[in-house]
Amino acid sequence: MIVHLSDFARTLSTETAFTVLAVARRLQSQGKDVVELEIGDSPFNSTPSAKQAGIDAIRNNQTHYCPSLGLPDVR
């Protein structure tokens, strides 16, 4: 089976944030003090209230992206 990619698809590359993350991890393994700001992966555990809010959101079918401007109730 031959797959033909569009011109756009052929120009795609990896997400640069993961490249930066790999560099940060390498520097950390060398003992460097690194403040990671490249990916939204917190080094802290989620709080019980945040976990419960996630469970409640799933149960209420709030599982899609919100509008770009944010949720009206929160704004």
VEXPA-781354 format. One record per residue (C-alpha): residue in three letters; z negated, x negated, y negated. Coordinates in pm, whole numbers, plus 32768, in hexadecimal, padded with zeros to 4 digits. Layout:
{'Ala' {Z X Y}}
...
//
This chain:
{'Met' {8000 8000 8000}}
{'Ile' {8065 7F73 7EAF}}
{'Val' {7F8D 7FCA 7D83}}
{'His' {802C 7FC3 7C2B}}
{'Leu' {7F3E 7F9D 7B06}}
{'Ser' {7F87 8004 79A3}}
{'Asp' {7FA7 7EFC 7894}}
{'Phe' {7E50 7F67 7815}}
{'Ala' {7DAD 7F49 796C}}
{'Arg' {7E3A 7DEA 7998}}
{'Thr' {7D8C 7D7C 7855}}
{'Leu' {7C30 7DEA 78C1}}
{'Ser' {7B2C 7CE3 7911}}
{'Thr' {79BD 7CD9 7967}}
{'Glu' {78B1 7D67 7883}}
{'Thr' {7840 7C47 77A7}}
{'Ala' {76D6 7CB9 77AC}}
{'Phe' {76C1 7C58 791B}}
{'Thr' {7753 7B03 78CE}}
{'Val' {7647 7AD2 77C4}}
{'Leu' {753E 7B4D 78BA}}
{'Ala' {75AD 7A47 79B7}}
{'Val' {758B 7937 78AD}}
{'Ala' {7433 79BA 784A}}
{'Arg' {73BD 79B8 79B5}}
{'Arg' {7443 7856 79E5}}
{'Leu' {738A 77DD 78AF}}
{'Gln' {724C 788A 7923}}
{'Ser' {7268 77E0 7A76}}
{'Gln' {7272 7696 79B8}}
{'Gly' {7127 76ED 7913}}
{'Lys' {71B7 7758 77C4}}
{'Asp' {7108 786E 7704}}
{'Val' {7210 797F 76E0}}
{'Val' {71F4 7ACD 7630}}
{'Glu' {72EC 7BAE 76E3}}
{'Leu' {73A2 7CA6 7605}}
{'Glu' {74E9 7CC1 76C3}}
{'Ile' {74AB 7DEA 77AB}}
{'Gly' {73C7 7F15 778C}}
{'Asp' {72FF 7EB6 78C1}}
{'Ser' {7194 7EB5 785D}}
{'Pro' {70AB 7DB8 7900}}
{'Phe' {6F99 7EC1 78F5}}
{'Asn' {6F57 7FD6 79EF}}
{'Ser' {6F9C 8138 797D}}
{'Thr' {6E69 81F9 7910}}
{'Pro' {6DF8 8327 79DD}}
{'Ser' {6E5F 8410 78BF}}
{'Ala' {6FBC 8375 78AF}}
{'Lys' {6FE3 839C 7A27}}
{'Gln' {6F78 8507 7A14}}
{'Ala' {7067 8548 78F0}}
{'Gly' {7184 84BC 79C5}}
{'Ile' {7126 859A 7AEA}}
{'Asp' {7110 86CA 7A04}}
{'Ala' {7264 8679 796C}}
{'Ile' {7305 8664 7AC4}}
{'Arg' {7267 87AE 7B2D}}
{'Asn' {72EF 884F 79EC}}
{'Asn' {744F 87C3 7A28}}
{'Gln' {7439 86E2 78F6}}
{'Thr' {74FE 85D4 79A8}}
{'His' {7624 8599 78BC}}
{'Tyr' {7651 84C8 7784}}
{'Cys' {75D3 8571 7649}}
{'Pro' {76AE 8597 7512}}
{'Ser' {76F0 8451 7458}}
{'Leu' {7617 84C5 7336}}
{'Gly' {74F7 850C 7422}}
{'Leu' {7451 864D 748F}}
{'Pro' {7435 874C 7376}}
{'Asp' {72CB 879E 73D4}}
{'Val' {726D 8630 73B2}}
{'Arg' {732F 85F4 7270}}
//
